Amino acid sequence: MKSIKDIPWECGKGWWPMIEKLASAIDSFNVANPENPIEVSQIKQKFGGLRIYCYNAPEDIRQLIDEAIEASWHTCEKCGSTETVTTNDSGYMQTLCPECRKQIRPRIICKREQLKNMELNKLLTERLIECGTPFYIGLICQPSEEQMEALKEGSGNPEAEMWQINSSAGLAVNFWRAYELCHPNSTVEFEWKRQTPLKRGFPANIDVVVNEKDSITFIESKFLEPYYSGNEVPREAYMDESKYSSITKDSPKSWVELFMKAKEFKYYNVTQLCRHLLAISKDMWEHPEYYESKKVKLCSIVWEMPVGFDDIFVDEVQEEFASRRLIIREEASKCDALLNDFISKHLDFPNLQFKATKYNDVLGLIERSPYYSQIKEQYYL
């Protein structure tokens, strides 16, 4: 069994004593529980604080993790001092004492817009935990063993991050596992990646697939991301007609034009949805027998920040979030029209459609679940 001490500690030595204390507790637990050990996948510094990604930890160990993370904000990452420790809010964020801060040369590692996004993410996370909820929080709905294995293979480390209060993977797992448990005729699959959009490259990684008797629904799930990041720019390969597979029945030119239109969106990640649509359509062309008797839907489901959620922030931050909320609504409607128009004009699938919606509007899908109230409360729905 791999010890936590065998995992790289991607942070300064000033934090090592608190990690060593935690490592001893985790290793002792694993020795006593070899059939159900705690697995730690990564230990690092992020945005100036300690991050420990793990799963299967009991409540007492999670409490120790929360204590270590909290202590990191008051402990110099380089020397371990707890005197007059501060975290800078620009450039490369570090938590340091005055002496250690004098020894480093200021460096900018990202663009101004990225720095702004990092700060917005931090503010949103602090808002979620301001009522006493720990950063690492147990899942409301435990995934099945098969689902857990799929999450381990997903992109972006969802299996580790889903335990965090600000995790999009956590929202997706909690909501759709609850849906599956109260809809016995449904089967939910996480991290679908069976098709590459282009001839070569990485497969599409779709968060959730809900299989039911007469339908298949592919879901791209978003939590806080639209409020601190934005739509990505399509990679050059998607602008090159020669990169498209011969399985792509429609003209690659029409796909290139679609990705060009996706670049017009600011916050709604339409580029990602276009990639998903391309991968799904390829799978439908390759395996028509699996899809022809079912309604197929690609859904983008985002969390909308409720009114009052941002009241604790200063005016300029409230204005930023209010602006984003309005633009996200407008872009969701625009995306819905764009992709459905593309499907009707360029894809020969009368059973395929796209839907842009919000978790706030689909909460009723899990109303019969015993986890309904917990999910509603934890995610401010």
GIHUWO-V96419 format. One record per residue. N is the residue number from 1. RES is the residue in one letter. PSI is psi as a letter, one per 40 degrees, with the letter a starting at -180 (none if undefined). D_LAST is the distance of its C-alpha to the last C-alpha in Angstrom with 2 decimals. Layout:
BEGIN
n:N res:RES psi:PSI d_last:D_LAST
n:N res:RES psi:PSI d_last:D_LAST
END
This chain:
BEGIN
n:1 res:M psi:h d_last:40.77
n:2 res:K psi:h d_last:39.72
n:3 res:S psi:i d_last:39.42
n:4 res:I psi:d d_last:36.82
n:5 res:K psi:e d_last:39.96
n:6 res:D psi:e d_last:40.68
n:7 res:I psi:h d_last:37.54
n:8 res:P psi:h d_last:38.07
n:9 res:W psi:h d_last:36.77
n:10 res:E psi:g d_last:35.76
n:11 res:C psi:i d_last:36.03
n:12 res:G psi:i d_last:38.82
n:13 res:K psi:e d_last:41.10
n:14 res:G psi:d d_last:39.98
n:15 res:W psi:e d_last:36.90
n:16 res:W psi:d d_last:38.91
n:17 res:P psi:d d_last:39.81
n:18 res:M psi:d d_last:36.20
n:19 res:I psi:d d_last:35.61
n:20 res:E psi:d d_last:38.88
n:21 res:K psi:d d_last:37.81
n:22 res:L psi:d d_last:34.58
n:23 res:A psi:d d_last:36.61
n:24 res:S psi:d d_last:38.98
n:25 res:A psi:d d_last:36.26
n:26 res:I psi:d d_last:34.68
n:27 res:D psi:d d_last:38.15
n:28 res:S psi:d d_last:39.19
n:29 res:F psi:d d_last:36.19
n:30 res:N psi:d d_last:36.94
n:31 res:V psi:d d_last:40.60
n:32 res:A psi:e d_last:39.74
n:33 res:N psi:g d_last:37.16
n:34 res:P psi:d d_last:38.67
n:35 res:E psi:e d_last:37.01
n:36 res:N psi:g d_last:33.45
n:37 res:P psi:i d_last:33.67
n:38 res:I psi:h d_last:31.17
n:39 res:E psi:h d_last:31.16
n:40 res:V psi:h d_last:30.87
n:41 res:S psi:d d_last:30.71
n:42 res:Q psi:i d_last:30.85
n:43 res:I psi:h d_last:31.60
n:44 res:K psi:i d_last:31.60
n:45 res:Q psi:h d_last:31.10
n:46 res:K psi:h d_last:28.25
n:47 res:F psi:f d_last:27.58
n:48 res:G psi:e d_last:30.05
n:49 res:G psi:i d_last:28.56
n:50 res:L psi:i d_last:29.23
n:51 res:R psi:h d_last:27.09
n:52 res:I psi:h d_last:27.74
n:53 res:Y psi:h d_last:26.26
n:54 res:C psi:i d_last:26.76
n:55 res:Y psi:i d_last:25.52
n:56 res:N psi:e d_last:26.64
n:57 res:A psi:h d_last:27.10
n:58 res:P psi:i d_last:27.10
n:59 res:E psi:d d_last:25.47
n:60 res:D psi:d d_last:28.71
n:61 res:I psi:d d_last:29.12
n:62 res:R psi:d d_last:25.55
n:63 res:Q psi:d d_last:26.36
n:64 res:L psi:d d_last:29.49
n:65 res:I psi:d d_last:27.67
n:66 res:D psi:d d_last:25.28
n:67 res:E psi:d d_last:28.46
n:68 res:A psi:d d_last:30.26
n:69 res:I psi:d d_last:27.55
n:70 res:E psi:d d_last:27.46
n:71 res:A psi:d d_last:31.28
n:72 res:S psi:d d_last:31.54
n:73 res:W psi:e d_last:30.27
n:74 res:H psi:e d_last:33.28
n:75 res:T psi:h d_last:35.85
n:76 res:C psi:h d_last:37.94
n:77 res:E psi:d d_last:37.27
n:78 res:K psi:d d_last:40.99
n:79 res:C psi:e d_last:42.97
n:80 res:G psi:e d_last:40.68
n:81 res:S psi:i d_last:41.46
n:82 res:T psi:e d_last:39.06
n:83 res:E psi:h d_last:40.94
n:84 res:T psi:f d_last:39.40
n:85 res:V psi:h d_last:36.96
n:86 res:T psi:i d_last:34.79
n:87 res:T psi:h d_last:32.42
n:88 res:N psi:i d_last:33.26
n:89 res:D psi:e d_last:30.58
n:90 res:S psi:i d_last:32.55
n:91 res:G psi:a d_last:34.47
n:92 res:Y psi:h d_last:34.31
n:93 res:M psi:h d_last:32.16
n:94 res:Q psi:i d_last:34.00
n:95 res:T psi:h d_last:34.10
n:96 res:L psi:i d_last:37.79
n:97 res:C psi:i d_last:40.39
n:98 res:P psi:d d_last:42.65
n:99 res:E psi:d d_last:45.57
n:100 res:C psi:d d_last:43.68
n:101 res:R psi:d d_last:41.99
n:102 res:K psi:d d_last:45.51
n:103 res:Q psi:e d_last:46.46
n:104 res:I psi:i d_last:43.92
n:105 res:R psi:h d_last:44.28
n:106 res:P psi:h d_last:41.24
n:107 res:R psi:i d_last:39.92
n:108 res:I psi:h d_last:37.34
n:109 res:I psi:e d_last:35.74
n:110 res:C psi:i d_last:33.36
n:111 res:K psi:i d_last:33.15
n:112 res:R psi:d d_last:31.89
n:113 res:E psi:d d_last:28.80
n:114 res:Q psi:d d_last:28.01
n:115 res:L psi:d d_last:28.46
n:116 res:K psi:d d_last:26.04
n:117 res:N psi:d d_last:23.43
n:118 res:M psi:d d_last:24.10
n:119 res:E psi:d d_last:23.67
n:120 res:L psi:d d_last:20.32
n:121 res:N psi:d d_last:19.10
n:122 res:K psi:d d_last:20.57
n:123 res:L psi:d d_last:18.97
n:124 res:L psi:d d_last:15.41
n:125 res:T psi:d d_last:16.28
n:126 res:E psi:d d_last:17.84
n:127 res:R psi:d d_last:14.83
n:128 res:L psi:d d_last:12.80
n:129 res:I psi:e d_last:15.84
n:130 res:E psi:d d_last:16.96
n:131 res:C psi:e d_last:15.89
n:132 res:G psi:e d_last:18.18
n:133 res:T psi:h d_last:16.21
n:134 res:P psi:i d_last:18.92
n:135 res:F psi:d d_last:18.97
n:136 res:Y psi:h d_last:20.03
n:137 res:I psi:i d_last:17.82
n:138 res:G psi:i d_last:18.62
n:139 res:L psi:i d_last:16.85
n:140 res:I psi:d d_last:14.97
n:141 res:C psi:h d_last:16.75
n:142 res:Q psi:h d_last:20.19
n:143 res:P psi:i d_last:21.48
n:144 res:S psi:i d_last:24.89
n:145 res:E psi:d d_last:28.00
n:146 res:E psi:d d_last:28.37
n:147 res:Q psi:d d_last:24.83
n:148 res:M psi:d d_last:25.45
n:149 res:E psi:d d_last:28.68
n:150 res:A psi:d d_last:27.07
n:151 res:L psi:d d_last:24.54
n:152 res:K psi:d d_last:27.60
n:153 res:E psi:e d_last:29.14
n:154 res:G psi:i d_last:26.22
n:155 res:S psi:i d_last:26.57
n:156 res:G psi:e d_last:25.02
n:157 res:N psi:f d_last:25.33
n:158 res:P psi:d d_last:22.00
n:159 res:E psi:d d_last:23.54
n:160 res:A psi:d d_last:23.94
n:161 res:E psi:e d_last:20.94
n:162 res:M psi:e d_last:18.31
n:163 res:W psi:e d_last:18.95
n:164 res:Q psi:i d_last:17.75
n:165 res:I psi:d d_last:14.52
n:166 res:N psi:e d_last:14.32
n:167 res:S psi:h d_last:15.36
n:168 res:S psi:d d_last:14.37
n:169 res:A psi:d d_last:16.54
n:170 res:G psi:d d_last:14.72
n:171 res:L psi:d d_last:11.38
n:172 res:A psi:d d_last:13.70
n:173 res:V psi:d d_last:15.76
n:174 res:N psi:d d_last:13.28
n:175 res:F psi:d d_last:11.50
n:176 res:W psi:d d_last:14.86
n:177 res:R psi:d d_last:16.97
n:178 res:A psi:d d_last:14.99
n:179 res:Y psi:d d_last:15.54
n:180 res:E psi:d d_last:19.17
n:181 res:L psi:d d_last:19.76
n:182 res:C psi:e d_last:18.80
n:183 res:H psi:g d_last:20.60
n:184 res:P psi:e d_last:24.06
n:185 res:N psi:e d_last:25.57
n:186 res:S psi:i d_last:23.34
n:187 res:T psi:h d_last:24.10
n:188 res:V psi:h d_last:21.74
n:189 res:E psi:h d_last:23.43
n:190 res:F psi:i d_last:22.15
n:191 res:E psi:f d_last:23.94
n:192 res:W psi:h d_last:26.11
n:193 res:K psi:f d_last:29.09
n:194 res:R psi:e d_last:31.97
n:195 res:Q psi:h d_last:33.03
n:196 res:T psi:h d_last:34.16
n:197 res:P psi:d d_last:33.58
n:198 res:L psi:a d_last:37.06
n:199 res:K psi:d d_last:40.45
n:200 res:R psi:i d_last:39.82
n:201 res:G psi:a d_last:37.14
n:202 res:F psi:i d_last:33.99
n:203 res:P psi:i d_last:32.03
n:204 res:A psi:i d_last:28.69
n:205 res:N psi:g d_last:25.90
n:206 res:I psi:h d_last:23.09
n:207 res:D psi:d d_last:20.06
n:208 res:V psi:i d_last:19.66
n:209 res:V psi:h d_last:22.00
n:210 res:V psi:h d_last:21.37
n:211 res:N psi:h d_last:24.80
n:212 res:E psi:i d_last:25.35
n:213 res:K psi:d d_last:28.60
n:214 res:D psi:e d_last:28.66
n:215 res:S psi:i d_last:26.17
n:216 res:I psi:h d_last:25.21
n:217 res:T psi:h d_last:21.95
n:218 res:F psi:h d_last:21.85
n:219 res:I psi:h d_last:18.50
n:220 res:E psi:h d_last:18.17
n:221 res:S psi:h d_last:14.84
n:222 res:K psi:h d_last:13.79
n:223 res:F psi:c d_last:11.47
n:224 res:L psi:e d_last:13.07
n:225 res:E psi:d d_last:16.37
n:226 res:P psi:e d_last:16.48
n:227 res:Y psi:e d_last:16.07
n:228 res:Y psi:e d_last:19.09
n:229 res:S psi:a d_last:21.15
n:230 res:G psi:a d_last:22.30
n:231 res:N psi:h d_last:23.87
n:232 res:E psi:i d_last:26.75
n:233 res:V psi:h d_last:30.32
n:234 res:P psi:i d_last:31.79
n:235 res:R psi:i d_last:34.46
n:236 res:E psi:d d_last:38.04
n:237 res:A psi:d d_last:38.49
n:238 res:Y psi:e d_last:36.19
n:239 res:M psi:e d_last:38.54
n:240 res:D psi:h d_last:41.59
n:241 res:E psi:d d_last:42.47
n:242 res:S psi:e d_last:44.67
n:243 res:K psi:e d_last:41.75
n:244 res:Y psi:i d_last:40.32
n:245 res:S psi:i d_last:41.31
n:246 res:S psi:e d_last:43.76
n:247 res:I psi:d d_last:41.25
n:248 res:T psi:g d_last:39.27
n:249 res:K psi:d d_last:40.91
n:250 res:D psi:i d_last:39.99
n:251 res:S psi:h d_last:41.75
n:252 res:P psi:d d_last:40.39
n:253 res:K psi:d d_last:40.97
n:254 res:S psi:d d_last:38.12
n:255 res:W psi:d d_last:35.73
n:256 res:V psi:d d_last:37.06
n:257 res:E psi:d d_last:36.45
n:258 res:L psi:d d_last:32.85
n:259 res:F psi:d d_last:32.27
n:260 res:M psi:d d_last:34.04
n:261 res:K psi:d d_last:31.62
n:262 res:A psi:d d_last:28.67
n:263 res:K psi:e d_last:30.09
n:264 res:E psi:e d_last:29.35
n:265 res:F psi:i d_last:25.57
n:266 res:K psi:d d_last:24.42
n:267 res:Y psi:d d_last:20.88
n:268 res:Y psi:h d_last:19.83
n:269 res:N psi:g d_last:21.62
n:270 res:V psi:d d_last:23.79
n:271 res:T psi:d d_last:26.63
n:272 res:Q psi:d d_last:24.85
n:273 res:L psi:d d_last:23.88
n:274 res:C psi:d d_last:27.56
n:275 res:R psi:d d_last:28.72
n:276 res:H psi:d d_last:26.56
n:277 res:L psi:d d_last:27.93
n:278 res:L psi:d d_last:31.41
n:279 res:A psi:d d_last:31.07
n:280 res:I psi:d d_last:29.73
n:281 res:S psi:d d_last:32.49
n:282 res:K psi:d d_last:35.06
n:283 res:D psi:d d_last:34.00
n:284 res:M psi:d d_last:34.26
n:285 res:W psi:d d_last:37.74
n:286 res:E psi:d d_last:38.82
n:287 res:H psi:g d_last:37.57
n:288 res:P psi:d d_last:37.70
n:289 res:E psi:d d_last:38.36
n:290 res:Y psi:d d_last:34.92
n:291 res:Y psi:d d_last:33.04
n:292 res:E psi:d d_last:35.36
n:293 res:S psi:e d_last:34.41
n:294 res:K psi:i d_last:30.61
n:295 res:K psi:h d_last:28.02
n:296 res:V psi:h d_last:26.79
n:297 res:K psi:h d_last:23.64
n:298 res:L psi:h d_last:22.36
n:299 res:C psi:h d_last:18.65
n:300 res:S psi:h d_last:16.94
n:301 res:I psi:h d_last:13.17
n:302 res:V psi:i d_last:11.55
n:303 res:W psi:h d_last:8.34
n:304 res:E psi:h d_last:8.48
n:305 res:M psi:h d_last:8.71
n:306 res:P psi:i d_last:7.47
n:307 res:V psi:h d_last:10.72
n:308 res:G psi:e d_last:12.16
n:309 res:F psi:d d_last:10.76
n:310 res:D psi:e d_last:14.24
n:311 res:D psi:d d_last:16.31
n:312 res:I psi:e d_last:18.10
n:313 res:F psi:i d_last:19.63
n:314 res:V psi:i d_last:23.00
n:315 res:D psi:d d_last:23.42
n:316 res:E psi:d d_last:24.29
n:317 res:V psi:d d_last:21.21
n:318 res:Q psi:d d_last:18.99
n:319 res:E psi:d d_last:21.14
n:320 res:E psi:d d_last:20.75
n:321 res:F psi:d d_last:16.94
n:322 res:A psi:d d_last:17.15
n:323 res:S psi:d d_last:19.83
n:324 res:R psi:d d_last:18.03
n:325 res:R psi:d d_last:14.95
n:326 res:L psi:d d_last:17.59
n:327 res:I psi:d d_last:19.69
n:328 res:I psi:d d_last:17.03
n:329 res:R psi:d d_last:16.32
n:330 res:E psi:d d_last:20.10
n:331 res:E psi:d d_last:20.85
n:332 res:A psi:d d_last:18.47
n:333 res:S psi:d d_last:20.46
n:334 res:K psi:d d_last:23.67
n:335 res:C psi:d d_last:23.04
n:336 res:D psi:d d_last:22.38
n:337 res:A psi:d d_last:25.73
n:338 res:L psi:d d_last:27.58
n:339 res:L psi:d d_last:26.94
n:340 res:N psi:d d_last:27.46
n:341 res:D psi:d d_last:30.62
n:342 res:F psi:d d_last:31.81
n:343 res:I psi:d d_last:31.30
n:344 res:S psi:d d_last:33.23
n:345 res:K psi:d d_last:36.02
n:346 res:H psi:e d_last:36.55
n:347 res:L psi:h d_last:35.30
n:348 res:D psi:f d_last:37.15
n:349 res:F psi:g d_last:34.23
n:350 res:P psi:e d_last:33.50
n:351 res:N psi:e d_last:30.95
n:352 res:L psi:h d_last:28.83
n:353 res:Q psi:i d_last:26.01
n:354 res:F psi:i d_last:23.17
n:355 res:K psi:h d_last:19.67
n:356 res:A psi:h d_last:17.24
n:357 res:T psi:a d_last:13.67
n:358 res:K psi:i d_last:9.99
n:359 res:Y psi:d d_last:7.44
n:360 res:N psi:d d_last:5.36
n:361 res:D psi:e d_last:8.76
n:362 res:V psi:e d_last:9.77
n:363 res:L psi:d d_last:7.48
n:364 res:G psi:e d_last:10.64
n:365 res:L psi:d d_last:12.73
n:366 res:I psi:f d_last:12.13
n:367 res:E psi:d d_last:12.19
n:368 res:R psi:e d_last:15.67
n:369 res:S psi:i d_last:14.95
n:370 res:P psi:e d_last:15.81
n:371 res:Y psi:e d_last:13.13
n:372 res:Y psi:d d_last:10.26
n:373 res:S psi:d d_last:9.60
n:374 res:Q psi:d d_last:10.17
n:375 res:I psi:d d_last:7.87
n:376 res:K psi:d d_last:4.83
n:377 res:E psi:d d_last:6.62
n:378 res:Q psi:d d_last:7.99
n:379 res:Y psi:e d_last:5.53
n:380 res:Y psi:f d_last:3.81
n:381 res:L psi:none d_last:0.00
END
